Amino acid sequence: MSQEDSSFQSIRWDDDHLTILDQTFLPDREVYIDLDSVGQVWDAIKKQKVRGAPVIGIAGAYGLYFGVQDLADSTFQTFYSEAQRIADYIKTAQPTVMNLSWSLKRMLTTIYALKEEPIADIKQKMLETAITIHDEDRRTCKSIGENGVELVQKDSGILTHDNTGGLATGEYGTALSVIIHAHEDGKVKMVWVNETRPLLQGSRLTAWELKKSEVPQKLHIDSAAASLMKNGEVDLVIVGADRISSRGDTFSRIGTYNLAVLADAHDIPFYVAAPLSTVDMDLEDSSEFELEEREPDEVTHFANKETAPAKVDVYNPAFDITPHHLITAFITEKGIIKPEFNENFEGFLG
């Protein structure tokens, strides 16, 4: 079964509203919900009903369109100022995701470029821009998968983390796009899926997607990764990214850095698959990344049952930073980017 034949869409535009696959119900049920307001989009991003940097960017673009729909046809400057305010509000749902900032900035640029046009026409053009961002992401993720296949040798064992598939993007995925395209080329022996504690994006989402695409997989606890590498089961690691600095430091789901250190220790290639829109050329110092810390209950409870002493102190970061020197290459829609990353990013982005 190819990814094109998969029977789900993480996000789609339906005439006058947005429909998303609510990922908080997976893998038990496929529940689609309709969104038609900026508040609903904000809530969906914040509560991880939609998750994954690319699809968050897509949702944010549609959210900004919803946000301006009820604005009065006033002066352009008033309209633009309100659009900026709404964009800032949407960013608070996931301030660390580069794709969200990128898509909202693109929407605002569209507005400003049309400052001589009637407000009603600008609103319509905003919808068209959001749809374009969505369509471009589908093509981008397909290209990422096709470009990454060359890095996968026949009968490879691939380890991945978090969810980086069609659920996290407009379609195909990033790291999972590479894996599925490599599987279709007959190169994949086994995919090792980190469960990705504490929200289990690997077991709930990635395993679900791989099963739909009939890719051979084994789900494992996160702490088994080192043993798998030592035993020769892993030939390469492929992960995604939420934000990448100009020198290649990568901001990703917590646990990614662990895998990069382990891969380096076992001389295993470590690849990051991401669209070029994830690269922030204005950010060089990775200390500027904002490391979100999530609710303690995600660690102290499982299936609504308390699994730790009451009122125990908890450290629950959502993301970590993988230094650029641990990354073998980036897999992008325009090709493979190897060190020196800063210089080569500029060449690909230019």
N, C-alpha and C positions, 0 to 999 in steps of 0.2 A: 504494500500500500504506500503510495507516494504522499508527500505532505500536501500536494494539491488535492488529494482525495480525502483528507481528514475531515471529519464531520463536525467541526466546530470553528467558530470565529470568535476571537477574544473581544473584538470591537467592530461595530459596523454602523454606518449611517443609514437610517430608515426614514426617508422623506423629510420629516421635521423633528426627529429626535435621534438620540444616540442609544444603541442597544449594546450592552456589555454582558459577557459571561462572568457572573459573580464568582470569583475564584475562591471565596471563603467557603463555598459549599462543596468544592472539589476535595477528594475524588468521588464522594458519595452521590452527588447529584449535579446535573448540568442545569443551572438556573440562570436564565437570561433576564436582565432587568432593564427597564427603559429609563433614560435620563433626559430631562429637558430643561434643566436650570443649572446655573453655575454652582449653586450650593450643593446640588446632588453630585455634580462632577467632583467638587472639592471633597465631599464625604467619601466618594468611591475611591479616590486616590489615597486619602488619609487612612482609611480603614482597609486598604489593600484589596478591595474588591476588584480593582485593576492594579496590576503590579508589573514591574519591569520597566526600565528606563524608556525604551522607545514607545511603548503603548501609553505610558504616563504622559509623554510629550504629545501624543496624538489626542488623548482625552483632554489635556489642557487647552489645546487649540480649539477644540469644539466647545469647551467650557467658556472660553473668552467670547466666542460667538454668541453663546446663550446669554452671557452677561450683558452684552450691549443691546440685545434685542428690544428691551423695554426702555432704553434711553430715549429721551425726547430728541427730536430733530432740531437741536440747538446749534450754536456756532461750532465750527470744527474744533477749536481749541478746547471748548468745554467737553465735547465728545471724546477727544483724544485724551484729555486728563482723566476722565472717568474710565476709559479703557485701560490706561496705565494703572489706575487704582485697582481695578478688577484683576488685572494680570498679577499685580503684587499679592493680592489675596490668594489667587490660585497657587502661586509659588509656595505659600506657607504650608500647603498640604504635604509637599515633599521638597524642601528647599535645597537639598543636596543633589538632586537629579539634574544633570546637565541638559538632558533632552527636553525637560520641561521648560527650563529657562530659554533654551534655544528656540523652541516652537513658539513660545509666547513673544519673544523678541521678533521673530519673523512675522507674526500676526500684527504686531504694532508697527513694524516697518511697512507692511501692506497698507495699513490705515494712513500713515503719514504720506506715503507716495500718492495717495488719492485725495489729498487735502482740498483740492479744487472741486471735487465731485460732490453731488448731493449725499447726505448722510445715509439715506436709504440704499443708495448704490454701494456705498462703502460697506454697509452691513452684509449685503449680498456677496460682495467680493471676499469678505472675511470667511463666509461659509465655503466659498470656492477654494480659498487658500487652505483651510483646514482639511478639506477633501484631498487637495493636492499633497499636503504633508502625509496624509494617510496612504495614498497611492504610492508616493515615493518610498515610504518605509517598506512596503511590500517588495518593491523592486530592489531596494538596498539589501534587505535581508536575504533575498534569493541570491544576489551576487556574492554576499559574504559566504554563503554556503558553498557556492560553486568555486570561489577562489580558495577556500580552505581545504578542499579535497586533496590538492596536491601535497599537503603536509601529512596526510594520513597514508601510511603504508598498508599493504594487504595484511589481513588477519591482525589488525591492531586492537589492543585493549585501550579504551579511552576512559579517563575519569573526568567527571564533570560535577559541578556544584551549583546549588540554587536552581532556579528555573529560568532558562534562556531561550525558550521555544516560542511557538506561535501564541501562547498565552501572554507572553511578555512583550509582544510586538504586534504590528498590523497583520503579519503572517510570517511563516517559516521560522523566525527566530534568529538568534545570532550564533552562539556556540552550538545550540541544538540544530541550527540550520546546517552547519558544517557536518555534524554527526549524521544527520539524516541523509544528506547528499552523499556522504562517504558510504553509508549503508547501501544506498541505491547503486553505488558503484562496486559493491561487493567487497569493500575493504574492512568492514567492522566485524571483529570476532566477538567483542563484548563491550558494553558500556557499563561502567561502574558508577552508580548514582549515589552520591553523598545524600543522606537524608536531609541535611541542612537544618539543624536545630536552631532556634526552638520552634519556628513556625512550620517546619517540615516542607519547605517548598520543593525539595528534591523528591521526597516520597509521595507527597500529595499531588504534585503538579508534573514534574519531569517524568516520573515513572508512568504517570497517566498518559502523557503525550507519546512517550516512546512505545507504550503498549498499543496505542492507536495506530502508530506507524510501523508496528511489527518489527521493531529493532530489538535484537537480543540485549538483555540488560540484567544486572543484579543490583539490587538495592542493598546498601550497607550503612552501618552506623558511621558517623563522621570520623570517629577515632580509629577506624580500621584502615584508613587511607595509607598510613605508613607501612603497615604489614603487607597490604596489597602491592605497594611499590617494591618493598624488599623481596617479595616472592616472585617478582617478574611479571605480574599480571597487568601492569600499566605501562603502555608505550608512550603515551602523551596525555597531558592534561589540557582541557579546553574549558575556559570560563568566559563569562560576560563581564560587563563593566557598566557602572552608573555615571562615572566621570573620570576623565583621564587628563592629567596635567600636561603641560607642554613638553616636559622631559620624559613623560611616560609613566609616572607614578599613577597607580590605578586604584580608584575608589570603588569597592564592590561589596557584595554581601559578606557579612562576617564569616570567617572561616576560609576565605579565599587566600589570605596571606599565609595561613598555615600550610595550605597545599603548595604554594609557591616555594616556601622554605623546604618542604619535604621533597618536592620535585628536584630542586637544586641539589639537595643532599644525595639523591639517587641518580643524578645525571639524566633526568627525564625532561624533555621539552615542555615548556609551560607557555601556552598560547592564550591570548585574550582576543575574543571576537567581538567587535563592536563597530557601529557606524561611525564615520568621521565626525558626525555631529556631536559625538560624545567627548571629543577632544576639546579642551578649553585652553587655547593658546595664550590666553591672558593670565593663566594660573600656572606658575612655575613651582612655587613652594607648596608642597603637599600638606604642610602644617596648617594651611588655610582651609582645608577640608573641614566641614562641620560634621562631626561624628554623632549622629542621632542615637540617643539611648531610649529604648522602648520600655513599656510597662513591665514591672516585676512579675506580674501574674503569668506572663508568657513563659517564665522559667519555673516559677513556684507551683504552677498548676498544670495538669494534663487532663484533657477531657473533663474540665470543670472540677477535678478532684485535686485537693492540695497534696503535693508531693515533696514539700519542704517544710521545715519548722515555721510556725507562724511568725510574721514580722522579721524574718531573716533579711539581712541586707543583700541586695542583688545587683550585679553588674550585667546589663543586657544591651550591649551595643548592636545596632542594626548593620553596621558596615565596618570594614577595615581598609587599610591602605597597603597595597603591594608595591614595594619600591621597584623602580624601572629596571634595576640591574638583575632582578629575578625573572624578568619576562623575556622569553625567547623571541617573540614577534607578536605583532598585532595583525589580526585578520580583518580587513575592511572591505567595503564595497568596491574600492578601487584597486585592491591588491594587497599583498603581504608587505608589512612595514617592519623592517629590522633595525637594530641600533646602527647609528646614533638616532634615537627617536626624535629629538627636537628638530634636528636638521631634516630628517626624512618626512616628518609630519608637514613641515612647511612646503616641501616639494609636492606632497599629495594634496594638500589643501589649497595650493596656489592656483 
